[in-house]
Amino acid sequence: MSYPNAADAKRGLRDDLITKAQYDEIMRALRAKRRPPQKTALGGDIYIHGNGAQTDWTWGCVALENEDIRELFAVVKVGMTITIKPYPSGPETRTVAFGSQIRSAARIWAV
């Protein structure tokens, strides 16, 4: 997933959460279509994985039921843009892009 994105980096710099050097590295990575730094105060290492979605047990990842992971993994390809929406779908959405770290997922609509 592409996090932090340019808007996240801009907010982080504005709010003194990251340094100018960290901001510049995030922006360089995004322009080069590389994974941005994951070890800043903005956080990172956000994944989509199985092991159940009935409770909020992750530290920011998207957790799905194992069956849904298998379904999504079968249709999502590396680099494909997906949209993650609340279930049932609601007004807030965030578009994310998989990098080379794709593992699996579902009840997410591939676009």
C-alpha positions as CSV (number, residue, x, y, z in Angstrom):
1,M,0.0,0.0,0.0
2,S,1.2,3.5,-0.7
3,Y,1.5,5.1,2.6
4,P,2.5,7.7,3.5
5,N,1.3,9.6,0.4
6,A,2.1,13.2,-0.7
7,A,-0.7,14.6,1.4
8,D,0.4,12.7,4.5
9,A,3.9,13.9,4.0
10,K,2.8,17.5,3.6
11,R,0.7,17.3,6.8
12,G,3.6,15.6,8.6
13,L,6.1,18.4,7.6
14,R,3.6,21.1,8.4
15,D,2.8,19.6,11.9
16,D,6.5,19.0,12.6
17,L,6.1,15.2,12.7
18,I,8.8,14.7,10.1
19,T,11.9,16.5,9.1
20,K,12.4,18.2,5.7
21,A,14.8,15.4,4.8
22,Q,12.2,12.8,5.6
23,Y,9.6,14.7,3.6
24,D,12.0,14.9,0.6
25,E,12.7,11.2,0.8
26,I,9.0,10.3,0.9
27,M,8.4,12.6,-2.1
28,R,11.4,11.1,-4.0
29,A,10.1,7.6,-3.4
30,L,6.6,8.5,-4.5
31,R,7.9,10.1,-7.8
32,A,10.0,7.0,-8.4
33,K,7.0,4.7,-7.7
34,R,8.9,3.1,-4.8
35,R,7.7,2.3,-1.3
36,P,8.1,5.4,0.8
37,P,10.0,5.3,4.1
38,Q,8.0,3.3,6.7
39,K,9.9,4.2,9.9
40,T,9.0,7.9,10.4
41,A,6.6,9.4,12.9
42,L,3.9,9.1,10.3
43,G,4.0,5.3,10.6
44,G,3.9,2.7,8.0
45,D,4.0,-1.1,7.4
46,I,0.3,-1.1,6.7
47,Y,-0.8,-4.4,5.1
48,I,-3.9,-6.3,4.1
49,H,-4.0,-9.8,5.7
50,G,-6.2,-12.6,7.1
51,N,-6.8,-14.0,10.5
52,G,-10.2,-12.4,11.0
53,A,-12.0,-9.1,10.8
54,Q,-14.4,-9.5,13.7
55,T,-12.4,-7.4,16.1
56,D,-10.0,-4.5,15.9
57,W,-6.8,-6.4,16.6
58,T,-4.3,-4.9,14.1
59,W,-2.1,-1.8,14.5
60,G,-3.5,-0.1,11.4
61,C,-3.6,-2.9,8.9
62,V,-6.7,-4.0,7.1
63,A,-7.7,-7.4,8.5
64,L,-10.0,-9.7,6.6
65,E,-11.4,-13.2,7.0
66,N,-9.1,-15.8,5.5
67,E,-11.7,-16.8,2.9
68,D,-11.8,-13.1,1.7
69,I,-8.0,-13.0,1.5
70,R,-7.9,-16.0,-0.8
71,E,-10.6,-14.4,-3.0
72,L,-8.9,-11.1,-3.3
73,F,-5.4,-12.6,-3.8
74,A,-6.9,-14.5,-6.8
75,V,-7.9,-11.3,-8.6
76,V,-5.6,-8.5,-7.4
77,K,-2.3,-8.2,-9.2
78,V,0.8,-6.3,-8.1
79,G,0.6,-2.6,-8.9
80,M,-3.2,-2.7,-9.3
81,T,-5.1,0.2,-7.7
82,I,-7.8,-0.7,-5.3
83,T,-10.3,1.3,-3.3
84,I,-10.9,0.3,0.3
85,K,-14.4,1.3,1.6
86,P,-16.1,0.7,4.9
87,Y,-18.4,-2.3,4.8
88,P,-21.2,-1.7,4.0
89,S,-19.9,1.0,1.8
90,G,-20.0,4.5,3.1
91,P,-18.9,8.0,2.2
92,E,-15.2,7.7,3.3
93,T,-12.9,5.9,0.9
94,R,-9.2,5.9,0.3
95,T,-7.5,4.8,-2.8
96,V,-4.3,2.8,-2.3
97,A,-1.8,1.1,-4.6
98,F,-0.1,-2.2,-3.9
99,G,3.6,-2.3,-4.3
100,S,5.7,-5.4,-4.4
101,Q,4.5,-6.2,-0.9
102,I,1.1,-7.6,-2.0
103,R,0.1,-10.5,0.2
104,S,-3.7,-10.9,-0.1
105,A,-7.2,-9.6,0.8
106,A,-11.0,-9.0,0.0
107,R,-14.4,-7.3,0.5
108,I,-12.3,-4.7,-1.2
109,W,-13.4,-3.6,-4.7
110,A,-10.7,-3.7,-7.4
111,V,-11.0,-0.9,-9.8
